[in-house]
C-alpha cells in the first residue's frame, strides 16, 4: 500500500508543526516518515494514517525532530566552513598570493610613513571603517535572503548558513574596541616594524574574510545550492 499525495502534504505540515523550518530537511523527514508508514501498512493494512504517523514519530524520541535538526545543522556548518576555506585558500595560491603580499607590503609601508603618534589611530580608523562595511553587507545579505524566502516560500538550510553566517566576521568588529583599551595601547610599540607588519596582516585578513564570507560565497549561493540539493532548481 502506497502513501497518497495528500498524505505527503500532511507530512510536510506535520514537520513544520514540529519546528522543522527548512524545506530540504522537511523533505528528508517526509521521505523517512512515508517509508515507515508504508512498512507499517504492509504489516497492518487497517492501521490509520494518523496512528501510523504517531508510531513513526515516537521513534524519534522525547525531543522529536530536534536531534535530527541539530545533526543536520552541524553537518551543514561543516560544509559551509569547507566552502569558505576553499575560497580563502585562493588568496594564498599563485597568482593571488602576489596580491596578498603586495597588499600587506603596501599597508606596512603606509603605516610606517605615518607619524608615530598617529599610527595607532590610523589602524583603529581602518578597522572601524571595516566594521561599518561589515554591518552594511550583513544587512544587505539578510534583506536579500528574506526577499528570496518570501518569493519562493521555502527555506534551505545551506542558504541560511550562507546568509546568516556573516557573524563569523563579527569577532573582527571587536578588534578596534580591544586595541583601543588603555592597557592594550600601552603594550603596543608602534615604532616596531614587526608590529606594523602584524597590523597589516590583520587588516588584509579582515578584508579577505569580509569579501569571502559576505560577497563571494553569497554570489555563489544558487550554484552551491544546486549542487547540494538536486531539487533546488525545480522548486525555485
N, C-alpha and C positions, 0 to 999 in steps of 0.2 A: 504493500500500500504506500503510495507516494503522497507527499505533503502537497497541499494545494497552494496556488499562488496567493490567495487571500490569507492563508496561514503564514506565508512568508512575510507579508506585510505586518501581520500581528506580531511576529517575532522581532521585526525591526522596532516596532513600537515598544515591545517588551524590553529590549535592550536600552532604548532611550529612557524609558521609565526608571531603569535601574542605573542611571547615571553614566551610561556609555555614550559620549558625545560624538566621537569621531566615526565617520562613515566606514572607513577601512576596518576598524576594529568591530563595528557593528556587523559588517558583512561576514567577518571571520566567525563571530559568535553565532550569528544566524545559521551559517552553514553547519557549525558544530551541533547546535540545538536541533536543527532539522534532521540531521543524520541520526541523532539519538532518538528522536521521536519516531522516526521510521523503523528503527530497530525494535522499539517497544511495540509498535503496531504489528510487526511480524510475529511477535510472541503473543500479543493480546490485541486482536483487531477491534475489539469492542471498547478499548480504552479511549476516553475522550481526549481531544487535543489539549484542553486545559490541564487535565490530570497528567498527561504525558509531559507537558511543558514543565509543570511544577516538579515532576520527578527528575527531569534533567537539570533544572535549576538547583535543586538540592545538592547535586553532585559538586557544585562549586563551593560548597561550604558556607559557614556563617557569614562571611563577608561578601558573598555573591560574586559579582564580576570584578570586584575591586582588585583582587590579586592579579587577575589577568591583565587589567588595565595598567597596573604598575609594572608588571613584567614587560609588556609591550612598549610602554613609555621608556623604560630603561634601555630596551633594545634599540629604540629609535633615537634615543640620546647618543648612544654609541655610534650609530650610523651617521648622525649629524656631525659628531666630532670627527669622524673619519673624512667626511666631505670637507669640512673646514680645514683640516690638516693637509688634505690633498691640494687645496688651493694655496695655502700658506707655503707649502714646500716649493711652489713655483718661484717664490721670491729668493730662494737660495740655490736655484739652479741656473745654469747659463742659458740665455743671456741676461735674465732678470737680476741675477746676483750682482751684475755690474751696476745696475740701477740702485740696488740696495746699498752697495759700497759707496757709490757716489753721493747718495743722499746723506749717509752717515758722515762722510768726509766733509761735505758742504756745511752741514749743520754744526759740526765740530768747529770748523773754521769760522763760521758766522759767530758762534758763541765766544770764541777766543778773541775775536776782534771787537766785541762789545766791551766797554769799560767795565772793570771788575765789579764795581759797585752796582751795576745794572744786570749782571749776568743771571743772578738767581731770579730776579723779577722777570727777565725775558723768558726763562724756562717756564715759570709759572704762567706767564701770559699765553705761551704756546699751548700749554696743557689745558688751561681754562678755555681757550678757543676750541680745542678738541672736544671738550665737554659739551659745548653748545652744538657742535656739528653732530655729535652722537645723539643728543636729545632730538634734534630735528629729524635725523634719519630714522630713529626709533618711532617717532610719531608718524612719519610718512609711511613706513612699512606696515605698522599696525593698522593704520587707516585703510591702506590698500588691501590688507588681508580681510578686514571686516567687510569692505565693499564686495570682494570676491565671494565671501561666505554668503552674504545677502543675495548676491546674484545667482549663485548656484545652489544655495540651500544645504551645502554639505561641508563638514569639517574633516580635514585629513590630519592624521597625527604628525606626519613628517612636515606638512605645511605649517602647522602650528609651531613646530620646533624651529623652522626656518625664520618665521616672522616674529617669534617671541623670544628667541634665544639671543637677541641683541644684548640682553642683560649680561652676557659674557663679558662685554666690554665695559660694563658699568664699574667694575673694580678699578679700571683705569681712571674713572672720574674722581676717585678718592685721592689719587696721586697729588694733584696740586694742593689739596687740603692738608695732606700729610706733610708734604715738603714745605708748607708754609708755617708749620708749627715751630715755635721759637727754638726748642731744644734740638730739633732736627736741623734747622738752618745753621745753628752753631757748630754742628758736627761736619757740615759740608764745606770743603775748601774749593771755592770757585776759581782759584788760580792754579789748580791741578789739571793738567791736560787729560789725564785718565778719567777724572770726574766728568769733564766736559764730554769726553767720548762716550761715557756711560749714559749721560743725559741724551746725547744724540741718538744712541741705540734705542733708548727708551721711547723717544719721540717717534722714530721710524717704526718701531714695533707697534706702537699705539695706532699709527696711521694705517699700517698694513692690516692690523686686526679689524679696524673700523671698515676699511674698504672691503675686506674679505667677507666679514660677517653681515654687514649692513648694506652692501651694494652688490658684490659679485655673486654670493650664494643666492640671495633673493632673485637676482636676474636669471638664475638658472633653475628657479623653482619648478616651472612646468616640466622641464626636461628631467629633473630629478624625480619628480612625482610620477611621470610617465614610465620611467624605468623601474620604479619601486612598485607601482600599482598598475597592472595591465588594464584595469577597468577605468582608470582615471580619465582618459581621453573620451570615453563613451558616456561619462556622467557629468562632464563639464562643457 
